[in-house]
């Protein structure tokens, strides 16, 4: 029997979070049939054994190396058999079954290709993290998550189209992935879900925010907010996204802005705070972008 939904989550040294997510899904979801797929993405030790000990029906896949957020999810895609793929961070959980509303959104129109639910912070008074996105500024590469850090309110309970899905929780129609291709793993971390969302809209699909389903996000610290890894990929990928998705002129203007304004400013700020590691990460991110081969690579799903 083909399940309605394939839950796909990537685990990286986060077994406790992953087990909590699985537990919340199993205790809550009843409105749809589903399978759960966990990709252990190069954790220091193989954590699939413990997952299978607690939940033998969960599908686990071990990657001996960390292939990034997109790469890990792509491993799950190739295993999944559901009609809809629910990509959900392992540091999330749900408290109510809102999956039927997601399915109804898809079935309301064949144009709907992807949906993200309401996302709330698990702590900090459970404020909103995501109730849709505003469009990216084509030069600065900045945008806003609607409702972020605001308390929940009726205005956030209105479904609407959004230019991008949120990487912590996004549901995509299997048919759409077959047409668009796999998640672009050239990004490794950050901006890949924005790029993928853009590919869906370029193929004529609509992306929606659906508030009747809520996911709580614990914001794992496996990658620190001020880590050199984060700074490196954010610097590089803020140039990679416009290169792949905008006209040559707009992309050039954005890249010039990032290299001549944003990067120098960030370097100065980091040096003033005695964070030479982060200043070096900015420089490495800029250099890496210009050295990166095959920047426009997309990956077909050969199913």
Buried (B, 14 or more C-beta within 10 A) or exposed (E): EEBBBBBBBBBBBBBEBBBBBBEBBBEBBEBBBBBBBBBBBBBEEEBBEBBBEEBEEBBBBBBEEBBBBBBBBBBBBEBBEBBBBBBBBBBBBBEEBBBBBBBEBBEEEEEBBBBBBBBBBBEEEBBBBBBBBEEBEBBEBEBEBBBBEEEBEEEBEEBEEBBBBBBBBBBBBBBBBEBBBBBBBBBBBBBBBBBBBBBBBEEEBBBBBBBBBBBBBBBBEEEEEEBBEBBBBBBBBBBBBBBBBBEEEEBEBBBEBBBEEBBEEBBEEBEEEEBEEBBBBBBBBBEBBEEBEEEEEBBEBEE
